[in-house]
């Protein structure tokens, strides 16, 4: 009743498969990786330029000299006039945000996350130069921020801009954005591994070869740039080697992780609480950075070490040399200065302030442990390092990033176990008490939802044969249109959007839409195969479910024939089958069941025991 299809149609059908060839994917990966390396090199130069620009603005603002030499604003001799300097910086940043781009406001990472999640990783090219310039002015005039946030934002903008200039996919643009952002972090701190995990935990929201390899190469390039342009020694080098803590001391460090986790919650809520207060001010948001600058200036007048980047504060705290009073004042006033300034919407980073606040809090906790438990050999330096890392983990929930960052920037490998315990507990406290983090709260208020878990793709886990329907309605290509219409009228429950047409031995001929088949304009005496207007879309039963979904999207159909290697139709698949696969995975994750019953095992042992006793008695009786 049906005739075989021509052999030439086999190659035509095969050519319509949407899945790219592996060699094509690998060539594409090489291309994106080369772009990422170039971005990493360029971002390293931008990082050096940004640091030099911060030094220049600092020297002009606080010392009246035109110099690129490293300078700390805490060593100024301006007296009470130092209050004016951050105000001037805030006014300039406000004007830049108003007449340049509002995207320069904030600390960089949340803005990059928002563009990835909502705008196909498209960042305005103007951010590439406006962000570092505004940040250099804000930090150089005393803003209590780190250089890492601006360079992360600048690197991300550079990667995104290049991705918009080239003919690449949204996914590849996201990879270039993440590569630029994390290369910036690696260039500032010389921490490539932590930067890679930052991309995974906060930017990529996935882990695959196509995404992680370009990012890793960009971070390696950024680290090489750090060693070449800055220094090959750890950024926060500690003179003494931290010894591996004993088990009792490890317990205290774990308690410290809980305390720092609670502090991270307080810090996060305080920042966004202050931001809400700024939004209630009866003045234009352009003037908010100047108001924040006024607070920075007043605090800086009484405590100059709160001004500027303050990486030296982190190193001093980690060394354990400052007194209790100095550390306590640094903790309190650095937090106040940073929280107010960041909430005002100026341009700056969060990582360095979080490290300073966490390190100071950790050092204070270590001193308290030493006072109450002198016999446990608690190290103030290790407690400060744990506080620094746990604060980052609790505030951002970048668990692995925070641990690796602490190890890479200090070189203290013996701190690993204590860092792991404290950061995990800080993460747990943050996860339990806060719905969002310091990185996601702002964009969450705008309705942007960030992924909180990374699970395997269901479409990659299942094969087509696992979810397809084996009861497909097949129409012979020799059937007349009138006969098919009559049969469908008699069996209304078989109506569908598309019908599969087969030839001899149920080999696929094509697919016919119901609108075409049931149209009154068709010749009732014509054969069904005359209605096949488009090239057939199909999937093989052993192919991944992802291929089926991609093919449906490509051909704009909601049903596909499923064929074997000989092009024989063995079933069909539609969107309902795909949803069933998702439902099965969800049910499997949430289903709770005891697989090993202790009661059942006990009964089995008793039965075996009784049988053994009975057998022994029989043997004794026979003897």
N, C-alpha and C positions, 0 to 999 in steps of 0.2 A: 504493500500500500504506500510505501515511501521509497524514495530513491536516494542513493548515496550522494553526499556532497562532494564537490570537487576537491582534489588534493591541494589546490592552490589556496583554498580557503583556510586550510590549517595554518599556513604561515601568516596569513592575514590576521587570523584570530590571535596568534601568538604575539604578533607585533603590537597588538592593542593592550597588552598587559601594562599596567601603570607602574609596576615596581621597577626601579632603575637597576641597571646592571651593577654588580659589585665593583667592577673596575671603574665605572663612572663615579660611584660614590667615593672611592678611594682617591681618585684624581681631584675631586671636589674638596676632600678633606685636606689634601696637600696644599691646594690653593688658599683655603681659609687659614691654614696654619701659617703659611708664609705671610699672609696679611697680618696675622696676630703678632708675629715676630717683628714685623715692621712697626706696628703700633706700639709694641713694648719698647722698642728702641726710641721712638719719638717721644713717648710718655716719659721715659727716663730723662731726656733732655728738658722736657717741660717741668719735671719735678725739680731739677737743678735750677731752672730759671725761676720757678715759684719761690724756692727757698732763698735765692739771691734777691728776689724782689721783696720778700718779707724783710730780709736784712736791710735792704736799702730804705724801705719805708720806716723801719724801726730806727735806724741811724738818723734819718732826717727828722723824725717826729720827736725823739727823746734826747738826741745828742747834737742835733743841728749840723751833722756832717754828711757829706755825700760819699757813702762808702758801702761796699758789698760785704764787708767783714761781719762775721757772726757777732751779734750783740744781744744782750738781754735787757729788756726795758726795766727790769727790776733794779738796775744799777744807775738809773737816771738821777739827775740833780735838779729837777724842775720844781721840786717842792709842791706846793698846793696847786700849781698850774698844771700838774699832771692830770688833774681831773678833766681838763678841757680836751686833751688829746683824743681819748676814745670817743668823745662826743663828736668831734670833727670827723673822725673816721666813720661813725654811724651816719652822719648827715650825707657823706659822700656815697656810702653804700645804699642809702635810701634813694638818692637820686638815680643811681645806676640801676636799681631795681625798677624804679618808676619809668624811666625813659629808655632803659635797655631791655631787661627781661626780669619778670618776677621769679623766674626759675633759679636765679642766683641765690635766693634766700634759702636758709636752711643748711643742713650739714651734708648733703650730697647723696648718701646711700638711699634714703627713702625716695628721693626724686628719681633716681635711676631705677629703683624697683617699680615705681609707678609707671614709668615709660615702658618698661618691659611687659608689665601686666596689662596695660590698657592701650598703648599706642604703638604696638608692634616695634618697640625698641627705637622709636624715632625721637631723637633729642635735637632741639634747635642748634644749628651750627654756631650761633652766636655765643652759646654757653662755653664753647671751647676757649674763648679768650676773656669773656666777661666773668666767668667763675673764678679763675685764678687771679685776675686783676682785683676783683672785689674782695676776695679772701685775703690777698696780700695787704690791701688797705685796712681791712678789719683787724687782722692779726698784727700787722705792723704798727697800728696805733694802740695796741694794748689789748686787743680782744683775746680772751682766755681760751683760745682754740688751738687745735693741732693742724699741721699742714696736710695731714693725710686725707681728711674729708674733701677739701677742695681738689686735690690731685686725683682722688678717686672719681669725683664728679667730672673733672676735666678729661681724664682718660676715657671714661664712659662716653662722654660727648664726642670725643675724637673717633672712637670706634664706631659709634652710631652714625656720625657724619660720613665716614668712609663707606659704611654700609648703605647709606642712602645715595651715594654717588655711583656705586657699582650695581650691576644687575645681579642681585643675590636675593635669597629668600628671607622671610621674617626670622626664621630660626637662625640662619647664618648671621643676620644682623645682631640678634641677641647675643650670639657667641662673641662677636667682635666688640660689642658694648661691654660685656663681662670681661673680656680679655684686656681692654683698655683700662677699665676700672681697677682690676686686680693687679695689673702691671704697675699702676700708680702706687698702690699700697706696697708692693714689693720693692719699688724704686726708693720709696721713703724709708722703709724699715729694714730692707734686706731680708724679708721673710717670705720667700716664694711658696713654701708649702702651706703656710697659714693663709696666704692670699688665694691659693687654689681652693682651699676649703671655704674661704669666704664666698667665692663665686658659687660653690655648690650650695651652701647653706642660706645665702641671702639674695643671689642674683639669678642663677640658672634654673633653680628648682627642678633639677634633673641630674642624672649621671649617665653619660653615654660617651663613647669614643669620639663621636662627631663634635661634642661640646667640650669635653674635658681636655683633649689633646691640644687644641689651639690655645686654650686658657693657660695650660701648663707651660707651653712654650713662651707665651707672652710674659708669664710670671718669672720664668728663668731669665728671660732677656732683661726684665726689670731689675732682677737681683744683680745681674752682671753690671747693669748701669749703676746700681747703688755702689757696688764695690769699686767701680771705675771713677765715678763722679763724687762720691762721698767718702766712704771708709769701708774697709774689709772686716773691721772688728764689730762685735755685737753693738747695737744701738744703745742698749741699757746694760753695759758691761758691769759686772759685779767683781770687785777685786778678789774676794775670797770665794773658795769653792763651797757650795752648799752641800752638806753631807746628806746621805739618805736618812730620812727620819725613822725613829723607832716606832713600833706599833702604838704605844701610848700617845706619842706626839702626833702620830698620824690621825688618831682619834680626835685630838684637839683641833687639828687642821680641818678635819671634816666638820666639826662644830663651827669653825670659822666660815666654812663655805655656806652653811645655813644662815649665819648672821649676815654675811655679805649679800646673799640672795635676798634677804629681807630688805637690806639697804638698797639694793638695785631696784626693788619695787617702789620704795619711797622716792628714790631719785627720779625714776621714770614718771611717776604720778605728779611729782612736784614740778617737773619741766612742763608737762602739758597743762597742769593747773595754772601755772604762771602764764602760759600762752593764752589760756582762756581769759585771764585778767587783761592781757594786752588787747584782746579783741573787743573788750568792753570800753576801752579808752575812747573818749570823744574827740580823737584826733586821727588824721589820715595815717594809714599804715606806713607811709613813707618815713614818718618821724619816729616810728617805734625803735629802729636801731640806734637813733641818737639818745632816746630815753634809756635804752639798755646800756649804751656807752657811758651815760652819766653814772649809772650804778657801778659799772666796771671801774670808772675813774675814781669814784669815792672809795671803793674797796681797795683799789690799787694804791691810793694815797696812804692808807694805814698799813697795807700789807703788799708791798711791791712785788713779792714773788708770785702773786696771782696773775700778774700781767703777762701777756704774750703766750707763746707756745708752751714753755715750761718743761721741755724734755729733761732739763737738768734737775728739776724737782723730782722727777720719777727716778732718775739715777741716784740722787741723794737718799731718797726714801728707801730704795732697794739696798743701799749700802748699810743702812741702819745707823748712820752717823748723826742725823738731827736729833734734838732733844724731844721729849714728850710734848712740851709746850709748842715747839715749832711745828711738829707734825699735826697736832690738834688744830692749830690755827690755819695751817695750810689746807687741811681737810675741810674745815668749816667755810672759809672764805673763798676758796677755789670753787667749791660747790655753789655758793651763792652767786659769785661773779659769773660763772659759766651758765647756770640755769637761767638767770635773768637775761643775759646777753643772747643766748640761744632762743629763748622764748620771744625775744623782740623781733626775730626774723632776720637777723643779720646773717652774714655769710661766714661759715666756719665749720670745723669738724667736731665730732663728739668723742672720737677714740682716745686722743691724748688726755682730755679732761676726765673721762671715765677711768683711764689708767691711773691718773694722779689721785683722784678721789678714792678709788678702790685700794691703791697702794698705801695711801695714808691710813685708811681705815684698817687695812690688814696689819700695818705696822703697830697701830694702837692696840689692836687685838692681841698681837704677839707679845707686846709689852705687858699686857694684862695677864696673859698666860704665864709669862716668866715670873710675874709677881706672885701669883697664886699657886703655881705648880713649878717651882724652881728646879725640882729634881728631874723634870722630863726633858730637859735640853731643847727647849723650843727656840727656834732661830727667828729673830725679828726680820731678817732679810727674806727668809722663806715665807714667813707670814705675810710680808708686804707683797711678795711675788704672787702668792695665792690670792690675796685681796685684789690685786690688779687684774688678774686673769678671771677670777670668779665674778667680779663686777661686770666685766665685759660679757661673760657667759650669761649672767642673770639679766642684764639689761637688753641684750640683743638676741639671746638664745642661739648664738653661734657657738655651740659647745666645743666642737673639735677645733675651730678656728682659734678660740681663746686659749686653749691648751697649747697648741702648736706655736702660736704667736709668742707666748711667754717663753717657751723653750728656745725658739729661734733668736729672739731679741736679747736674751741673756746668756745663752749657752749653758745653762744649768740643767743638765740632763737628769741629775739625781732627784730633781723636784717632780718628775713625771707622775709618780704614784699619788703624791699629795695633791698635785694639780688636778688630776683626774677625779679624785674623791671630792674635793671641794667644789670644782666646777660643775660636776654632775648634780651635787646637792643644791647649788645655787640655781642651776637650770630648773631643777624640780620645784623649788620654791617659787620661782618666777612663773613657771607653767601653771602651777596650782593657784596662784593668787592674781595673775594678770591674764586677761584675754589677749592683749596685744603687747608688743615690745616697744622700746624707744625708737626702733627702726620702722615699725609698721603702724603705730598709733595714728600718726598724722594722715597717712593715706587711707587707713581704715575709716576715719571720720569722713572721708570723701566718698565712701562706698566701695573702695577697692579691697577685694578679698585676696589675701596672700596665701599660698599653699602652706600647709603645716606638716605635711608628710610626703615622703617620696616612696611610692609603691610601684611595683612592676606594672607595665602597661598591659591591661587585660587583652588588648588586641594582639599583643605579641605572645601572650601566654597560650591562647587557644588557636587550634587549627580550624579551618572551615568545616571539616567533617565532624568536629565536636558539637557544633551548634546547628548545622544545616537541617532542613526538613527533608526526610526521605520520601515524602509523598507529594512529589511535584506533579502538577497537571501538565501533561505533554500533549501537543497537538501535532498530528502528522502533517508534513508539508504538502501531502496530496489531498488532504481534506478540502472540501468546498466551503466557502464562507457561509453559505446558507445552512449547510449541515451543522457547522460549529455553532452558529447562532441558535439553531433549534435545540441543540443539545444543552447549551448554556441556559436557555429559557426553562428547560426541564430540570436543570440542576442549579438553581440560583445561589446556593451556598458555595459554589465553586468560582464565583465571580472574583476577579483580581484586577490589579492595574496593568499587569503585563502577563503575557502567555508565552510559554516556551514552545518553539516549533522545532521538530526533529525530523530527520530523514531516516534512512535505513539503519536498522539496529540501534535506534534511539540516539544516533549521532546528532549533535547540535547543528541546526540550520540557522537559527536566529531567534529573535524575540519580537513579539508583536504587541503593541499597546492595546488596551481594551477600547480606548476611544477610537482607534483606527479600525479595529475589528468590528465593532458594533455600529459604526457609522452607517447611516442610510444611503450614503453616496457610493458605497462600495457595490461592485457587481456581485450578486449572490452566487453566480455560476463560476466565479473565479476561484483559483486555488488560494489557500491561506498563505503560501510562501510568496505570493505576489505583493503582500502587504509589508514584507520585510524591507524597510527603507534605510535602516542604519546598520553599521557594522556591529556585529554581535559583541556584547560585553559578557564576560564569563570569568569564573575563577575555578582553580583546581581544588579538589577535595583535600589535598595535603598542604595547601598553601596557608599562610598565617591569616588570621581573621582581619588583620590590619589591611591586607591587600584587598579583601572584599569591600571594606568600608571605603578605601581610596577609589576603587573602581566604581562604586555606586556614586560617589561624589563627582568623579570625572565625567561619567555618562549621564548623570542626573536621573538615575533610576532607583527604585526602592526594592527591586527584586533582581537577583542574578541567577543564571543557571550554574550548577556545580557539575563539573565534568571530571572524568578520570583521564589517564594519560592518552587514551585512545579517542578522546573527545566524545565519549558516551555520557549522556546526561544521567547522573546518579542522584540528583536532588536539586534543591533550590535554597537560597538564603535571602532573607530580607532584614530590614532594620529591627523587626521584632525579635528575630533570632539573636541579633547583636545585643539587644537589651537584656535578653535572657542570660547571656554570658555574664554581663555585668552583675545581674542579680545573683547568679550562682556564686560569683566571687565574693560579693558583699555578704551573702548568707554564710559562706564558709568562714569569713573573718569573724563574724559576730556569733556564730553557733558555739554554744558552750556544752561540752560533753566530757564525761569521765571515761577515759579509755582503759585505765588500769584500776580495777576495783580491788581495794585491799581486803574487803569482806569476802569477795569471790575467791581471791587467792588463798585466804585463810581456810575457807571451806574446802578448796581443792586439796590443801595440805592435810586437813583432817581426814578427808576421804582416803587419800593415799596412805595416811598413817593407819587408819582402821584396816585397810586392805592388807597392809604389811603385818599388823598384829594377827589378823585372821590367818594369814599364810603361815606365820610362825607357829601358831597353835596347831594348825593341821600337820605341819612337819613334826611337831613334838608328839602328837597323838599317834602318828604312823610309826614313830620310833618306839 
